[in-house]
Amino acid sequence: MDVPLSRHALSRRTLLGMAAAVPVSAALSACGSSGPGTSNAAATYWYLQGQPQEGVRAGAVKAFNKAHPKTQIKDTTFQNDAYKTKIKTAIGAGQAPTIIWGWGGGTLRTYVEANQVEDLTSWFDQHSEVKKRLFPSAFGAATVDGKIYAMPCETVQPIILYYNKKVFDQVGVKPPQSWDDIMALVPKFNAKGIAPFSLGGQSQWTNMMWLEFLFDRIGGPEVFQAVIEGEKNAWSNPAAISALTKVQELVKAHGFIKGFSSITADSNADQALLYTGKAAMMLHGAWSYGIQQADGGDFVSSGGLGYMNFPPVEGGKGDPSNTVGNPAQYLSISSKASAEEKKAAKEFFATGVLQDAEVKQWIDNGSVPIRLGTEKVLAASKSAEFLELTYDIASKAKTFAQSWDQALSPTAAETLLDNISKLFQLSISPKQFADNLNAVIGK
């Protein structure tokens, strides 16, 4: 099995998200943070370092331990690469922490197939109140073959189409309401020396977001679902070929910033192109808002940033409410844990995850927690307009597709990302892309 948490996923869901506050700590690769009273810890919990997320996670553990003096959680934090390596090794050796933090999807499936994580289906049946308070869309990536193997937690991160309002006003154009509008805007921005779209193409997963939306808007969620289900030649679906062709048409029309293949998203260079007005639009995750708020001077506070869901494609089958991205983060329980440790972990799931204080902290950090009924708290936030849009997209989406590089197995995800790069560089055709990906379906 390849690295269970892909490098792309880690950079996206941590380095970028954390950039909204404090850079990733260069401290020791792992350090405990549970405080006193953890020597009798009944359950261990590993997660990632880096503020502001680390502080919220540690706060939830601390609050739980205080409320449960006899049922303690001992948490340990890791830097990105250290976690990626450590969790793979620990799970493979049957020495995983009691609570395993991750993103669900294809990686979770590999854990399930190796019998390394607990089936939580009956627990959720018995604790229906826990399930009912969370976004229904969060459970897809926690489910393998109809059974739930992870507790959805933390925040929802749909992919958003951002635009620079000041640049749009300068050129005298309106935000796109369709794919045809996008293609019509391209020459207008280029004529003014402004890149239509910013793109950190060296990072590969940034390119992937374009395909995710085009597949959905043209063919509906069933097109990619056929890949997940191992359907032979699923990538050759006519809707898939149409989506691949449209992406290349956008590249050929100079829709993206010149030299996008050498720009990395990890450095936030793609975001800077948007808030400095060098690019008019950018497709990126909900976490980008906090980064632009922190790094873009008064760009966000002055009302310069616009945002919307991806527009429909004329004649497409996909529902315009559909979205893609990270439906949540996920906590699984190691099947090798003792009965006492499993009991403590489940108590944490029931009474320690997404309690009111944690929910408020996520919102204060510019994120939307996956708990239903937070509209009033979101409305009171300084980022209310953006957070309410994110909440609406996530809670009202007919389908919330998980990022493809997380939904697929690590092997298939690597092939996908490599071929997406080639597609955007125009070095392979849509048919060659489909043939290469069909070869790894189910692997």
One Martini backbone bead per residue (centre of mass of N, CA, C, O) as a GRO file, in nm:
protein
  443
    1MET     BB    1   0.097   0.035   0.020
    2ASP     BB    2   0.068   0.345   0.014
    3VAL     BB    3   0.055   0.635   0.131
    4PRO     BB    4  -0.228   0.706   0.314
    5LEU     BB    5  -0.141   1.018   0.321
    6SER     BB    6  -0.118   1.240   0.106
    7ARG     BB    7   0.076   1.501   0.028
    8HIS     BB    8  -0.150   1.671  -0.093
    9ALA     BB    9  -0.345   1.654   0.140
   10LEU     BB   10  -0.169   1.771   0.358
   11SER     BB   11  -0.116   2.045   0.235
   12ARG     BB   12  -0.411   2.131   0.206
   13ARG     BB   13  -0.528   2.053   0.512
   14THR     BB   14  -0.284   2.229   0.653
   15LEU     BB   15  -0.088   2.438   0.547
   16LEU     BB   16  -0.314   2.619   0.437
   17GLY     BB   17  -0.497   2.640   0.682
   18MET     BB   18  -0.267   2.747   0.876
   19ALA     BB   19  -0.191   3.015   0.727
   20ALA     BB   20  -0.414   3.188   0.873
   21ALA     BB   21  -0.196   3.201   1.108
   22VAL     BB   22   0.035   2.977   1.178
   23PRO     BB   23   0.301   2.832   1.116
   24VAL     BB   24   0.443   2.552   1.100
   25SER     BB   25   0.592   2.380   1.321
   26ALA     BB   26   0.951   2.324   1.407
   27ALA     BB   27   0.932   2.123   1.599
   28LEU     BB   28   0.886   1.851   1.713
   29SER     BB   29   0.736   1.576   1.568
   30ALA     BB   30   0.642   1.517   1.876
   31CYS     BB   31   0.370   1.606   2.115
   32GLY     BB   32   0.229   1.631   2.403
   33SER     BB   33  -0.115   1.787   2.528
   34SER     BB   34  -0.288   1.696   2.799
   35GLY     BB   35  -0.152   1.707   3.057
   36PRO     BB   36  -0.254   1.637   3.341
   37GLY     BB   37  -0.367   1.308   3.414
   38THR     BB   38  -0.242   1.087   3.175
   39SER     BB   39  -0.131   0.816   3.301
   40ASN     BB   40  -0.448   0.690   3.287
   41ALA     BB   41  -0.493   0.653   2.999
   42ALA     BB   42  -0.744   0.497   2.781
   43ALA     BB   43  -0.668   0.689   2.527
   44THR     BB   44  -0.541   0.746   2.206
   45TYR     BB   45  -0.439   1.056   2.013
   46TRP     BB   46  -0.382   1.152   1.677
   47TYR     BB   47  -0.247   1.463   1.537
   48LEU     BB   48  -0.205   1.776   1.403
   49GLN     BB   49  -0.012   2.030   1.370
   50GLY     BB   50  -0.110   2.357   1.394
   51GLN     BB   51  -0.227   2.667   1.351
   52PRO     BB   52  -0.552   2.664   1.480
   53GLN     BB   53  -0.631   2.359   1.497
   54GLU     BB   54  -0.474   2.244   1.738
   55GLY     BB   55  -0.618   2.413   1.959
   56VAL     BB   56  -0.899   2.290   1.918
   57ARG     BB   57  -0.833   1.993   1.968
   58ALA     BB   58  -0.704   2.030   2.250
   59GLY     BB   59  -0.955   2.160   2.381
   60ALA     BB   60  -1.143   1.913   2.355
   61VAL     BB   61  -0.972   1.723   2.529
   62LYS     BB   62  -0.956   1.891   2.787
   63ALA     BB   63  -1.262   1.906   2.838
   64PHE     BB   64  -1.308   1.602   2.857
   65ASN     BB   65  -1.108   1.536   3.089
   66LYS     BB   66  -1.247   1.719   3.298
   67ALA     BB   67  -1.536   1.565   3.270
   68HIS     BB   68  -1.342   1.275   3.272
   69PRO     BB   69  -1.140   1.162   3.514
   70LYS     BB   70  -1.171   0.833   3.429
   71THR     BB   71  -1.167   0.928   3.103
   72GLN     BB   72  -0.889   0.945   2.915
   73ILE     BB   73  -0.712   1.152   2.677
   74LYS     BB   74  -0.417   1.098   2.481
   75ASP     BB   75  -0.238   1.343   2.314
   76THR     BB   76  -0.068   1.358   1.987
   77THR     BB   77   0.157   1.546   1.792
   78PHE     BB   78   0.219   1.606   1.432
   79GLN     BB   79   0.380   1.639   1.172
   80ASN     BB   80   0.303   1.576   0.866
   81ASP     BB   81   0.522   1.363   0.775
   82ALA     BB   82   0.531   1.210   1.041
   83TYR     BB   83   0.238   1.115   1.037
   84LYS     BB   84   0.228   0.967   0.769
   85THR     BB   85   0.440   0.756   0.857
   86LYS     BB   86   0.343   0.665   1.141
   87ILE     BB   87   0.053   0.563   1.072
   88LYS     BB   88   0.135   0.349   0.871
   89THR     BB   89   0.316   0.184   1.058
   90ALA     BB   90   0.122   0.140   1.298
   91ILE     BB   91  -0.108  -0.002   1.146
   92GLY     BB   92   0.067  -0.231   1.018
   93ALA     BB   93   0.159  -0.323   1.330
   94GLY     BB   94  -0.089  -0.288   1.534
   95GLN     BB   95  -0.007   0.034   1.672
   96ALA     BB   96  -0.234   0.215   1.696
   97PRO     BB   97  -0.418   0.441   1.789
   98THR     BB   98  -0.724   0.458   1.903
   99ILE     BB   99  -0.733   0.739   1.750
  100ILE     BB  100  -0.791   0.811   1.402
  101TRP     BB  101  -0.681   1.059   1.191
  102GLY     BB  102  -0.866   1.190   0.893
  103TRP     BB  103  -1.042   1.161   0.544
  104GLY     BB  104  -1.118   0.904   0.446
  105GLY     BB  105  -1.212   0.700   0.204
  106GLY     BB  106  -0.963   0.528   0.051
  107THR     BB  107  -0.799   0.498   0.314
  108LEU     BB  108  -1.019   0.372   0.487
  109ARG     BB  109  -1.057   0.123   0.312
  110THR     BB  110  -0.777   0.001   0.369
  111TYR     BB  111  -0.834  -0.040   0.669
  112VAL     BB  112  -1.083  -0.222   0.641
  113GLU     BB  113  -0.949  -0.450   0.465
  114ALA     BB  114  -0.735  -0.489   0.724
  115ASN     BB  115  -0.888  -0.478   1.001
  116GLN     BB  116  -0.813  -0.179   1.169
  117VAL     BB  117  -1.121  -0.093   1.205
  118GLU     BB  118  -1.411   0.001   1.346
  119ASP     BB  119  -1.743  -0.075   1.354
  120LEU     BB  120  -2.004   0.197   1.391
  121THR     BB  121  -2.299   0.139   1.313
  122SER     BB  122  -2.437   0.047   1.583
  123TRP     BB  123  -2.356   0.296   1.745
  124PHE     BB  124  -2.521   0.498   1.573
  125ASP     BB  125  -2.792   0.362   1.625
  126GLN     BB  126  -2.771   0.410   1.944
  127HIS     BB  127  -2.662   0.726   1.856
  128SER     BB  128  -2.859   0.920   1.681
  129GLU     BB  129  -2.797   1.207   1.799
  130VAL     BB  130  -2.514   1.231   1.675
  131LYS     BB  131  -2.594   1.210   1.374
  132LYS     BB  132  -2.821   1.442   1.368
  133ARG     BB  133  -2.601   1.690   1.424
  134LEU     BB  134  -2.493   1.625   1.139
  135PHE     BB  135  -2.395   1.631   0.836
  136PRO     BB  136  -2.496   1.409   0.605
  137SER     BB  137  -2.251   1.453   0.396
  138ALA     BB  138  -2.022   1.337   0.602
  139PHE     BB  139  -2.077   1.008   0.567
  140GLY     BB  140  -1.963   0.905   0.299
  141ALA     BB  141  -1.641   0.898   0.383
  142ALA     BB  142  -1.726   0.688   0.637
  143THR     BB  143  -1.818   0.481   0.414
  144VAL     BB  144  -1.815   0.113   0.371
  145ASP     BB  145  -2.026  -0.085   0.234
  146GLY     BB  146  -2.261   0.057   0.430
  147LYS     BB  147  -2.046   0.124   0.655
  148ILE     BB  148  -1.939   0.273   0.957
  149TYR     BB  149  -1.577   0.390   1.035
  150ALA     BB  150  -1.647   0.701   1.115
  151MET     BB  151  -1.615   1.017   1.271
  152PRO     BB  152  -1.730   1.302   1.206
  153CYS     BB  153  -1.543   1.619   1.190
  154GLU     BB  154  -1.520   1.950   1.226
  155THR     BB  155  -1.494   2.057   0.891
  156VAL     BB  156  -1.604   2.222   0.603
  157GLN     BB  157  -1.459   2.204   0.242
  158PRO     BB  158  -1.543   2.355  -0.007
  159ILE     BB  159  -1.534   2.451  -0.332
  160ILE     BB  160  -1.447   2.779  -0.454
  161LEU     BB  161  -1.538   3.069  -0.636
  162TYR     BB  162  -1.317   3.321  -0.679
  163TYR     BB  163  -1.317   3.694  -0.678
  164ASN     BB  164  -1.216   4.013  -0.803
  165LYS     BB  165  -1.404   4.290  -0.784
  166LYS     BB  166  -1.210   4.515  -0.881
  167VAL     BB  167  -1.141   4.384  -1.154
  168PHE     BB  168  -1.427   4.364  -1.264
  169ASP     BB  169  -1.482   4.670  -1.257
  170GLN     BB  170  -1.245   4.756  -1.437
  171VAL     BB  171  -1.357   4.576  -1.689
  172GLY     BB  172  -1.682   4.552  -1.686
  173VAL     BB  173  -1.778   4.279  -1.532
  174LYS     BB  174  -1.935   3.971  -1.458
  175PRO     BB  175  -2.000   3.706  -1.302
  176PRO     BB  176  -2.027   3.381  -1.368
  177GLN     BB  177  -2.323   3.167  -1.478
  178SER     BB  178  -2.133   3.002  -1.680
  179TRP     BB  179  -1.925   2.850  -1.896
  180ASP     BB  180  -1.956   3.056  -2.123
  181ASP     BB  181  -1.877   3.295  -1.946
  182ILE     BB  182  -1.592   3.209  -1.888
  183MET     BB  183  -1.495   3.205  -2.187
  184ALA     BB  184  -1.572   3.513  -2.234
  185LEU     BB  185  -1.373   3.637  -2.014
  186VAL     BB  186  -1.086   3.567  -2.099
  187PRO     BB  187  -1.024   3.788  -2.325
  188LYS     BB  188  -1.087   4.037  -2.143
  189PHE     BB  189  -0.853   3.998  -1.941
  190ASN     BB  190  -0.615   3.962  -2.135
  191ALA     BB  191  -0.644   4.249  -2.266
  192LYS     BB  192  -0.558   4.374  -1.960
  193GLY     BB  193  -0.329   4.182  -1.826
  194ILE     BB  194  -0.520   3.956  -1.694
  195ALA     BB  195  -0.564   3.678  -1.536
  196PRO     BB  196  -0.831   3.484  -1.515
  197PHE     BB  197  -0.656   3.244  -1.365
  198SER     BB  198  -0.548   3.106  -1.090
  199LEU     BB  199  -0.263   2.858  -1.054
  200GLY     BB  200  -0.117   2.578  -0.866
  201GLY     BB  201  -0.005   2.334  -1.075
  202GLN     BB  202   0.225   2.179  -0.920
  203SER     BB  203   0.009   2.047  -0.705
  204GLN     BB  204  -0.243   1.921  -0.893
  205TRP     BB  205  -0.508   1.937  -0.709
  206THR     BB  206  -0.591   2.211  -0.834
  207ASN     BB  207  -0.670   2.091  -1.109
  208MET     BB  208  -0.879   1.878  -1.013
  209MET     BB  209  -1.116   2.073  -0.942
  210TRP     BB  210  -1.207   2.117  -1.232
  211LEU     BB  211  -1.291   1.826  -1.298
  212GLU     BB  212  -1.493   1.778  -1.074
  213PHE     BB  213  -1.698   1.991  -1.177
  214LEU     BB  214  -1.729   1.906  -1.477
  215PHE     BB  215  -1.830   1.625  -1.431
  216ASP     BB  216  -2.080   1.710  -1.274
  217ARG     BB  217  -2.213   1.930  -1.464
  218ILE     BB  218  -2.234   1.729  -1.709
  219GLY     BB  219  -2.295   1.415  -1.567
  220GLY     BB  220  -2.279   1.394  -1.281
  221PRO     BB  221  -2.201   1.189  -1.005
  222GLU     BB  222  -2.200   0.909  -1.162
  223VAL     BB  223  -1.933   0.921  -1.316
  224PHE     BB  224  -1.739   0.888  -1.066
  225GLN     BB  225  -1.885   0.652  -0.924
  226ALA     BB  226  -1.798   0.441  -1.134
  227VAL     BB  227  -1.505   0.442  -1.044
  228ILE     BB  228  -1.545   0.359  -0.748
  229GLU     BB  229  -1.706   0.085  -0.849
  230GLY     BB  230  -1.526  -0.039  -1.096
  231GLU     BB  231  -1.600   0.045  -1.374
  232LYS     BB  232  -1.551  -0.018  -1.681
  233ASN     BB  233  -1.441   0.256  -1.851
  234ALA     BB  234  -1.541   0.518  -1.688
  235TRP     BB  235  -1.349   0.746  -1.817
  236SER     BB  236  -1.511   0.716  -2.115
  237ASN     BB  237  -1.727   0.884  -2.071
  238PRO     BB  238  -1.862   1.134  -2.248
  239ALA     BB  239  -1.860   1.340  -2.011
  240ALA     BB  240  -1.559   1.310  -1.949
  241ILE     BB  241  -1.448   1.395  -2.226
  242SER     BB  242  -1.580   1.673  -2.221
  243ALA     BB  243  -1.433   1.779  -1.967
  244LEU     BB  244  -1.141   1.740  -2.070
  245THR     BB  245  -1.180   1.928  -2.318
  246LYS     BB  246  -1.255   2.192  -2.169
  247VAL     BB  247  -0.994   2.229  -2.018
  248GLN     BB  248  -0.814   2.253  -2.274
  249GLU     BB  249  -0.960   2.501  -2.386
  250LEU     BB  250  -0.879   2.687  -2.149
  251VAL     BB  251  -0.576   2.663  -2.185
  252LYS     BB  252  -0.564   2.757  -2.490
  253ALA     BB  253  -0.708   3.045  -2.401
  254HIS     BB  254  -0.556   3.151  -2.147
  255GLY     BB  255  -0.698   3.103  -1.850
  256PHE     BB  256  -0.416   3.089  -1.722
  257ILE     BB  257  -0.151   3.154  -1.574
  258LYS     BB  258   0.152   3.203  -1.652
  259GLY     BB  259   0.323   2.925  -1.536
  260PHE     BB  260   0.139   2.729  -1.354
  261SER     BB  261   0.328   2.463  -1.336
  262SER     BB  262   0.538   2.640  -1.127
  263ILE     BB  263   0.310   2.672  -0.916
  264THR     BB  264   0.262   2.672  -0.567
  265ALA     BB  265   0.030   2.625  -0.309
  266ASP     BB  266   0.207   2.614  -0.047
  267SER     BB  267   0.293   2.935  -0.082
  268ASN     BB  268   0.034   3.109  -0.183
  269ALA     BB  269   0.073   3.232  -0.476
  270ASP     BB  270  -0.214   3.203  -0.593
  271GLN     BB  271  -0.352   3.397  -0.391
  272ALA     BB  272  -0.185   3.653  -0.450
  273LEU     BB  273  -0.285   3.692  -0.743
  274LEU     BB  274  -0.570   3.774  -0.656
  275TYR     BB  275  -0.525   4.010  -0.430
  276THR     BB  276  -0.332   4.178  -0.648
  277GLY     BB  277  -0.476   4.156  -0.951
  278LYS     BB  278  -0.338   3.936  -1.155
  279ALA     BB  279  -0.610   3.790  -1.094
  280ALA     BB  280  -0.963   3.726  -1.113
  281MET     BB  281  -0.956   3.409  -1.047
  282MET     BB  282  -1.039   3.116  -0.819
  283LEU     BB  283  -0.999   2.776  -0.742
  284HIS     BB  284  -1.092   2.688  -0.401
  285GLY     BB  285  -1.091   2.644  -0.083
  286ALA     BB  286  -1.236   2.754   0.209
  287TRP     BB  287  -0.951   2.810   0.345
  288SER     BB  288  -0.869   3.065   0.171
  289TYR     BB  289  -1.005   3.296   0.321
  290GLY     BB  290  -0.811   3.314   0.569
  291ILE     BB  291  -0.558   3.372   0.402
  292GLN     BB  292  -0.654   3.636   0.267
  293GLN     BB  293  -0.711   3.779   0.533
  294ALA     BB  294  -0.409   3.760   0.642
  295ASP     BB  295  -0.236   3.839   0.355
  296GLY     BB  296  -0.430   4.079   0.196
  297GLY     BB  297  -0.486   4.284   0.391
  298ASP     BB  298  -0.780   4.470   0.286
  299PHE     BB  299  -0.928   4.293   0.079
  300VAL     BB  300  -1.156   4.164   0.254
  301SER     BB  301  -1.250   4.405   0.443
  302SER     BB  302  -1.321   4.588   0.169
  303GLY     BB  303  -1.477   4.385  -0.040
  304GLY     BB  304  -1.291   4.234  -0.276
  305LEU     BB  305  -1.423   3.952  -0.220
  306GLY     BB  306  -1.551   3.694  -0.410
  307TYR     BB  307  -1.823   3.432  -0.403
  308MET     BB  308  -1.897   3.091  -0.534
  309ASN     BB  309  -2.038   2.865  -0.705
  310PHE     BB  310  -2.019   2.659  -0.952
  311PRO     BB  311  -2.119   2.674  -1.256
  312PRO     BB  312  -2.298   2.580  -1.506
  313VAL     BB  313  -2.351   2.361  -1.782
  314GLU     BB  314  -2.472   2.353  -2.073
  315GLY     BB  315  -2.675   2.063  -2.068
  316GLY     BB  316  -2.629   1.957  -1.799
  317LYS     BB  317  -2.693   1.714  -1.526
  318GLY     BB  318  -2.598   1.871  -1.296
  319ASP     BB  319  -2.643   2.003  -0.999
  320PRO     BB  320  -2.581   2.333  -0.897
  321SER     BB  321  -2.549   2.242  -0.579
  322ASN     BB  322  -2.314   2.092  -0.617
  323THR     BB  323  -2.015   1.950  -0.461
  324VAL     BB  324  -1.669   1.974  -0.353
  325GLY     BB  325  -1.430   1.808  -0.124
  326ASN     BB  326  -1.448   1.838   0.233
  327PRO     BB  327  -1.692   1.709   0.437
  328ALA     BB  328  -1.453   1.631   0.644
  329GLN     BB  329  -1.332   1.483   0.923
  330TYR     BB  330  -1.175   1.180   1.078
  331LEU     BB  331  -1.267   0.918   1.324
  332SER     BB  332  -1.110   0.630   1.429
  333ILE     BB  333  -1.101   0.289   1.554
  334SER     BB  334  -0.901   0.066   1.670
  335SER     BB  335  -0.917  -0.283   1.659
  336LYS     BB  336  -0.664  -0.316   1.877
  337ALA     BB  337  -0.802  -0.209   2.097
  338SER     BB  338  -0.926  -0.195   2.389
  339ALA     BB  339  -1.218  -0.193   2.550
  340GLU     BB  340  -1.153   0.063   2.715
  341GLU     BB  341  -1.056   0.241   2.480
  342LYS     BB  342  -1.315   0.224   2.309
  343LYS     BB  343  -1.502   0.346   2.520
  344ALA     BB  344  -1.358   0.621   2.538
  345ALA     BB  345  -1.385   0.700   2.241
  346LYS     BB  346  -1.699   0.693   2.235
  347GLU     BB  347  -1.735   0.910   2.449
  348PHE     BB  348  -1.596   1.130   2.285
  349PHE     BB  349  -1.788   1.126   2.045
  350ALA     BB  350  -2.049   1.195   2.216
  351THR     BB  351  -1.908   1.442   2.432
  352GLY     BB  352  -1.632   1.582   2.271
  353VAL     BB  353  -1.752   1.638   1.986
  354LEU     BB  354  -1.871   1.933   1.891
  355GLN     BB  355  -1.896   2.132   2.099
  356ASP     BB  356  -1.963   2.453   2.162
  357ALA     BB  357  -1.668   2.555   2.198
  358GLU     BB  358  -1.556   2.432   1.937
  359VAL     BB  359  -1.746   2.563   1.737
  360LYS     BB  360  -1.661   2.855   1.799
  361GLN     BB  361  -1.363   2.826   1.721
  362TRP     BB  362  -1.399   2.758   1.425
  363ILE     BB  363  -1.553   3.018   1.353
  364ASP     BB  364  -1.330   3.220   1.449
  365ASN     BB  365  -1.134   3.079   1.215
  366GLY     BB  366  -1.322   3.061   0.943
  367SER     BB  367  -1.517   2.810   0.996
  368VAL     BB  368  -1.729   2.517   0.924
  369PRO     BB  369  -1.895   2.325   1.105
  370ILE     BB  370  -2.069   1.996   1.097
  371ARG     BB  371  -2.293   2.135   1.257
  372LEU     BB  372  -2.604   2.174   1.315
  373GLY     BB  373  -2.744   2.489   1.404
  374THR     BB  374  -2.520   2.751   1.350
  375GLU     BB  375  -2.637   3.014   1.223
  376LYS     BB  376  -2.615   3.229   1.454
  377VAL     BB  377  -2.307   3.216   1.489
  378LEU     BB  378  -2.235   3.284   1.198
  379ALA     BB  379  -2.390   3.563   1.185
  380ALA     BB  380  -2.191   3.687   1.423
  381SER     BB  381  -1.962   3.692   1.243
  382LYS     BB  382  -1.716   3.861   1.064
  383SER     BB  383  -1.764   3.612   0.832
  384ALA     BB  384  -2.067   3.558   0.763
  385GLU     BB  385  -2.108   3.551   0.454
  386PHE     BB  386  -1.911   3.319   0.395
  387LEU     BB  387  -2.011   3.107   0.603
  388GLU     BB  388  -2.302   3.091   0.492
  389LEU     BB  389  -2.226   2.988   0.216
  390THR     BB  390  -2.082   2.731   0.309
  391TYR     BB  391  -2.322   2.613   0.463
  392ASP     BB  392  -2.519   2.602   0.223
  393ILE     BB  393  -2.358   2.426   0.035
  394ALA     BB  394  -2.320   2.183   0.234
  395SER     BB  395  -2.635   2.146   0.331
  396LYS     BB  396  -2.770   2.165   0.012
  397ALA     BB  397  -2.636   1.952  -0.129
  398LYS     BB  398  -2.709   1.687  -0.318
  399THR     BB  399  -2.389   1.665  -0.368
  400PHE     BB  400  -2.083   1.561  -0.183
  401ALA     BB  401  -1.780   1.535  -0.310
  402GLN     BB  402  -1.496   1.387  -0.274
  403SER     BB  403  -1.192   1.414  -0.311
  404TRP     BB  404  -1.033   1.216  -0.530
  405ASP     BB  405  -0.756   1.167  -0.370
  406GLN     BB  406  -0.939   1.039  -0.131
  407ALA     BB  407  -1.144   0.836  -0.269
  408LEU     BB  408  -0.909   0.697  -0.362
  409SER     BB  409  -0.663   0.516  -0.391
  410PRO     BB  410  -0.335   0.577  -0.367
  411THR     BB  411  -0.264   0.467  -0.650
  412ALA     BB  412  -0.486   0.609  -0.822
  413ALA     BB  413  -0.423   0.900  -0.726
  414GLU     BB  414  -0.139   0.923  -0.848
  415THR     BB  415  -0.225   0.882  -1.142
  416LEU     BB  416  -0.421   1.114  -1.159
  417LEU     BB  417  -0.228   1.353  -1.096
  418ASP     BB  418  -0.025   1.302  -1.324
  419ASN     BB  419  -0.242   1.327  -1.559
  420ILE     BB  420  -0.342   1.610  -1.500
  421SER     BB  421  -0.083   1.755  -1.563
  422LYS     BB  422  -0.072   1.662  -1.862
  423LEU     BB  423  -0.339   1.783  -1.949
  424PHE     BB  424  -0.261   2.087  -1.880
  425GLN     BB  425   0.007   2.059  -2.071
  426LEU     BB  426  -0.088   1.905  -2.342
  427SER     BB  427   0.055   1.594  -2.348
  428ILE     BB  428  -0.242   1.487  -2.344
  429SER     BB  429  -0.529   1.340  -2.418
  430PRO     BB  430  -0.838   1.257  -2.324
  431LYS     BB  431  -0.803   0.960  -2.412
  432GLN     BB  432  -0.536   0.904  -2.268
  433PHE     BB  433  -0.637   0.965  -1.990
  434ALA     BB  434  -0.859   0.749  -1.981
  435ASP     BB  435  -0.675   0.504  -2.031
  436ASN     BB  436  -0.488   0.543  -1.782
  437LEU     BB  437  -0.726   0.529  -1.569
  438ASN     BB  438  -0.860   0.259  -1.644
  439ALA     BB  439  -0.603   0.085  -1.555
  440VAL     BB  440  -0.670   0.172  -1.222
  441ILE     BB  441  -0.926   0.049  -1.169
  442GLY     BB  442  -0.941  -0.088  -0.844
  443LYS     BB  443  -0.628  -0.022  -0.725
   0.00000   0.00000   0.00000
